[in-house]
Amino acid sequence: MKLIVQIPCLDEADQLPATLAEIPRHIDGIDTIEVLLIDDGSTDGSAEIARQHGVDHVVRSTRSRGLAATFKSGIDAALRLGADIIVNTDSDNQYPGSSIPALVAPILRGEADMVIGDRQIASVEHFSFTKKKLQTLGSWVVRQVSGTSVNDTTSGFRAFTRNAAQRLNLVSDYTYTLESIIQAGKKRLAITQVPIEARKTRPSRLVRSNWDYVKRSAATIVRIYAMYEPLKFFSYVSASVILPGVGLSLRYLYFREILNEGQGHVQSVILAGVLLVLGVIIFLIGLAMDILATQRRLVEETLYRQRLLEDRLDEEAQRRDREREHQETHR
């Protein structure tokens, strides 16, 4: 059983030594623990500092590509390196490395495919009142969309089984935290959470302002929900257009049939017709998107099976190498 702790990093040379020092090198039930640094184009020598402090693997890009792309690069690299469990943590020492054993425990017990470190937002003293309320509201929305019970959906401290990591196909350019939970919920992966400490760190580079956070997070949630539940999503939008059209139609009939004043309300008929036609078009778009979503699910299943096949081929190649070495030893 191999655990790889991946650390996305951008110019964190000052914090990396403390972050790396806390990562455990032995956990009961795990044979090998390795650390993977994903350097997102750092210019302060973060990769060199990481190597000096015992990092096993470094994946480095020449320019910054953003947190979501960095996370996906780390997942791909960890899978190639043969990880059975992948833990993602931040390089700024926000999450305690000492909590990694508790984070992976539900996976080792076979109870979860994904485990989220719950910072217990309401009790974090260094979070502002506004941030707490926005995070709480955002987590509630994600729970409704994903069908999960995750309390802290923006926590980057999380663990994945190899199977769960292979099933994720992230497309967001902004952040992986919300999308991965929504995808996991839609794919019926078992998700649980463990309480952790949230340390005070430098101001976030990802969130420029509360409004920026709300805008970007809302766009991510709507986009992913529309991808995975297109018929339901477009049905809601269609209903919001059709219902006013029906209301205007009934209003016109009331004036015409009951009050005999139909001639003065032609505008209502025109607007009602436009809304009804627009609502039907939106619903038809939803049907088309639902068909495309079915095709996307088939493609994702094909990708997943391809990854499983690659795993089996790698295992077979390793087995043949071991047999060849054994034969050469006994010649």
C-alpha positions in Angstrom: 0.0 0.0 0.0 1.6 3.2 -1.2 0.5 6.7 0.0 1.6 9.8 -1.9 1.1 13.2 -0.3 0.9 15.8 -3.1 1.6 19.4 -2.4 0.6 22.1 -4.9 3.1 25.0 -4.5 3.6 28.5 -5.8 6.4 30.6 -4.2 6.2 29.0 -0.7 9.9 28.6 0.0 9.5 30.1 3.4 6.7 27.8 4.5 7.7 24.6 2.8 10.2 23.4 5.5 7.6 23.5 8.2 5.0 21.9 5.9 7.3 19.0 4.9 8.5 18.5 8.5 5.0 17.6 9.7 4.3 15.0 7.0 4.5 11.5 8.7 6.8 9.0 7.2 5.1 6.0 8.8 1.4 5.2 9.2 0.1 1.8 10.3 -1.4 -0.1 7.4 0.7 1.8 4.8 3.9 0.3 3.4 5.4 3.3 1.6 4.8 7.1 2.0 6.2 9.4 -0.6 5.9 13.2 -1.0 5.2 14.8 -4.4 5.6 18.6 -4.9 3.8 20.2 -7.9 5.6 23.4 -8.5 3.3 25.8 -10.3 6.1 27.9 -11.8 7.6 29.2 -8.6 10.3 31.8 -8.9 11.6 31.7 -5.3 13.4 28.3 -5.5 10.6 26.3 -3.9 11.5 23.2 -5.8 15.1 23.3 -4.6 14.0 23.8 -1.0 11.7 20.9 -1.3 14.4 18.6 -2.6 16.7 19.7 0.2 14.0 18.7 2.7 13.5 15.2 1.4 10.7 15.5 -1.2 10.7 12.3 -3.2 9.2 13.7 -6.5 8.9 17.1 -8.1 6.7 18.0 -11.0 7.5 21.6 -12.2 5.9 23.8 -14.8 7.7 26.7 -16.3 4.8 29.1 -15.8 1.9 29.4 -13.4 -1.2 27.5 -14.6 -3.5 28.0 -11.6 -4.5 25.8 -8.7 -7.0 23.5 -10.6 -4.4 22.6 -13.3 -1.7 22.1 -10.7 -4.0 19.8 -8.7 -4.8 17.7 -11.8 -1.1 17.5 -12.7 -0.5 16.1 -9.2 -3.2 13.5 -9.4 -1.9 12.3 -12.8 1.6 12.1 -11.5 0.6 10.3 -8.3 -1.3 7.7 -10.3 1.7 7.2 -12.6 3.9 6.7 -9.5 1.6 3.9 -8.3 -0.2 5.6 -5.5 -3.0 3.5 -3.8 -4.0 6.6 -1.7 -3.4 10.2 -2.5 -3.5 13.0 0.1 -3.7 16.6 -1.1 -2.5 19.4 1.2 -1.4 23.0 0.9 2.2 24.2 0.8 1.4 27.2 3.1 1.1 24.9 6.2 -2.6 25.7 6.6 -3.4 22.1 7.3 -1.6 20.0 10.0 0.4 17.2 8.5 -0.1 15.4 11.8 -3.8 14.9 10.8 -2.9 12.8 7.7 -3.2 9.5 9.6 -6.7 10.5 10.7 -7.5 11.6 7.2 -6.6 8.3 5.6 -8.0 6.1 8.3 -11.6 5.8 6.8 -10.0 4.7 3.5 -7.8 2.1 5.2 -11.0 0.8 7.0 -12.7 0.6 3.6 -15.4 3.1 4.6 -14.7 5.9 2.1 -13.4 6.7 -1.4 -12.8 10.4 -0.5 -12.2 12.0 2.8 -12.4 15.8 3.4 -10.7 17.6 6.2 -13.4 19.6 7.9 -12.0 22.9 9.3 -15.3 23.5 11.3 -15.7 26.9 9.7 -18.0 28.3 12.4 -15.4 27.9 15.1 -12.3 29.3 13.2 -11.4 32.5 15.0 -9.3 34.0 12.2 -12.0 33.8 9.6 -14.1 36.9 9.3 -17.8 36.9 9.9 -18.4 37.4 6.1 -16.1 34.6 5.1 -17.7 32.2 7.5 -21.2 33.0 6.2 -20.1 32.8 2.6 -18.3 29.5 3.1 -21.3 28.1 5.0 -23.7 29.2 2.3 -21.5 27.9 -0.5 -21.1 24.5 1.3 -24.9 24.3 1.6 -25.4 24.9 -2.1 -22.8 22.3 -3.0 -24.4 19.8 -0.7 -27.8 20.4 -2.5 -26.2 20.1 -5.9 -24.0 17.1 -5.2 -26.3 15.1 -2.9 -23.5 14.8 -0.3 -23.2 15.9 3.3 -19.8 17.7 3.2 -19.6 20.6 5.7 -16.4 22.2 4.4 -16.5 22.0 0.6 -13.6 24.4 0.0 -11.1 22.5 2.2 -8.1 21.4 0.1 -7.0 18.9 2.7 -8.4 15.6 1.4 -7.6 12.0 0.6 -8.6 9.9 -2.4 -8.4 6.2 -3.1 -6.7 5.3 -6.4 -10.1 4.3 -7.8 -11.7 7.7 -6.8 -8.8 9.6 -8.3 -9.1 7.6 -11.6 -12.8 8.5 -11.8 -12.4 12.2 -11.5 -12.3 14.2 -14.7 -12.0 17.9 -13.7 -12.6 20.6 -16.2 -12.7 23.8 -14.0 -9.9 26.3 -14.5 -10.6 28.0 -11.1 -10.6 25.5 -8.3 -10.8 21.7 -7.9 -12.5 21.7 -4.5 -16.1 22.2 -5.5 -16.0 20.3 -8.7 -14.4 17.2 -7.3 -17.1 17.0 -4.6 -19.9 17.5 -7.1 -18.4 14.9 -9.4 -17.9 12.4 -6.6 -21.5 12.9 -5.5 -22.9 12.3 -9.0 -20.7 9.2 -9.4 -21.9 7.8 -6.1 -18.5 7.7 -4.4 -18.4 7.3 -0.7 -17.4 10.6 0.9 -16.8 11.2 4.6 -15.1 13.9 6.6 -12.8 14.2 9.7 -12.4 17.3 11.9 -9.0 19.2 11.5 -7.4 22.3 12.7 -7.3 25.4 10.4 -4.2 27.5 10.9 -3.9 31.1 10.1 -1.8 31.8 7.0 -1.1 34.5 4.5 -4.1 36.0 2.6 -5.4 33.8 -0.1 -4.0 34.3 -3.6 -7.0 32.5 -5.1 -9.6 34.8 -3.7 -9.2 38.5 -4.6 -12.3 39.6 -2.7 -15.6 38.2 -1.3 -17.4 39.2 -4.4 -14.8 37.5 -6.6 -15.1 34.4 -4.6 -18.9 34.3 -4.8 -18.9 35.0 -8.5 -16.3 32.4 -9.4 -17.7 29.8 -7.1 -21.3 30.3 -8.3 -20.1 30.0 -11.9 -18.3 26.8 -11.1 -21.3 25.3 -9.3 -23.8 26.2 -12.1 -21.5 24.9 -14.8 -20.8 21.6 -13.2 -24.5 21.1 -12.2 -25.5 21.9 -15.8 -23.0 19.3 -17.0 -24.2 16.5 -14.8 -27.9 17.3 -14.5 -28.6 19.2 -17.8 -32.3 18.2 -18.2 -33.1 19.1 -14.7 -31.2 22.4 -14.9 -32.7 23.5 -18.2 -36.1 22.4 -17.0 -35.9 24.8 -14.1 -34.8 27.6 -16.5 -37.6 26.7 -18.9 -40.2 26.7 -16.2 -39.1 30.1 -15.0 -39.9 31.4 -18.5 -43.0 29.3 -19.3 -44.8 30.0 -16.1 -44.9 33.8 -16.6 -46.1 33.2 -20.2 -48.9 31.0 -18.9 -49.8 33.6 -16.3 -50.0 36.3 -19.0 -52.1 34.1 -21.1 -54.5 33.5 -18.3 -54.6 37.2 -17.6 -55.5 37.9 -21.2 -58.3 35.3 -21.1 -59.6 36.8 -17.9 -59.8 40.3 -19.4 -61.3 39.0 -22.6 -63.8 36.3 -21.5 -64.8 37.7 -18.1 -64.4 41.5 -18.4 -64.8 41.6 -22.2 -61.7 43.9 -22.5 -59.6 41.7 -24.8 -58.8 44.4 -27.3 -56.7 46.5 -24.9 -54.3 43.7 -23.9 -52.8 42.5 -27.1 -49.3 43.2 -25.7 -49.9 40.5 -23.1 -50.7 38.0 -25.8 -47.5 38.8 -27.7 -45.3 38.7 -24.6 -46.9 35.4 -23.5 -46.3 33.9 -26.9 -42.7 34.9 -26.9 -42.1 33.5 -23.4 -43.9 30.2 -24.2 -41.8 29.7 -27.3 -38.6 30.7 -25.6 -39.4 28.3 -22.7 -40.0 25.4 -25.1 -36.7 26.2 -26.9 -34.8 26.1 -23.6 -36.4 22.8 -22.7 -35.4 21.3 -26.1 -31.8 22.6 -25.5 -32.0 20.7 -22.2 -33.0 17.5 -24.0 -30.1 17.9 -26.4 -27.7 18.6 -23.5 -29.0 15.5 -21.7 -28.1 13.3 -24.7 -24.6 14.9 -24.8 -24.3 14.2 -21.1 -25.0 10.6 -21.7 -22.2 10.5 -24.3 -19.9 12.3 -21.9 -20.6 9.6 -19.2 -19.8 6.9 -21.7 -16.5 8.7 -22.6 -15.6 9.0 -18.9 -16.4 5.3 -18.3 -14.1 4.5 -21.3 -11.3 6.6 -19.8 -11.8 4.9 -16.4 -11.6 1.5 -18.0 -8.5 2.5 -20.0 -6.8 3.6 -16.7 -7.6 0.3 -15.2 -6.2 -1.5 -18.2 -3.0 0.6 -18.0 -2.7 -0.5 -14.3 -3.1 -4.1 -15.2 -0.5 -3.8 -18.0 1.9 -2.1 -15.6 1.4 -4.8 -13.0 2.0 -7.5 -15.6 5.2 -5.7 -16.8 6.4 -5.5 -13.2 5.6 -9.2 -12.6 7.7 -10.1 -15.7 10.6 -8.0 -14.6 10.5 -9.7 -11.1 10.5 -13.1 -12.8 13.4 -12.1 -15.1 15.4 -10.9 -12.1 14.6 -14.0 -10.2 15.7 -16.2 -13.1 19.0 -14.3 -13.5 19.7 -14.5 -9.8 19.4 -18.3 -9.9 21.5 -18.9 -13.0 
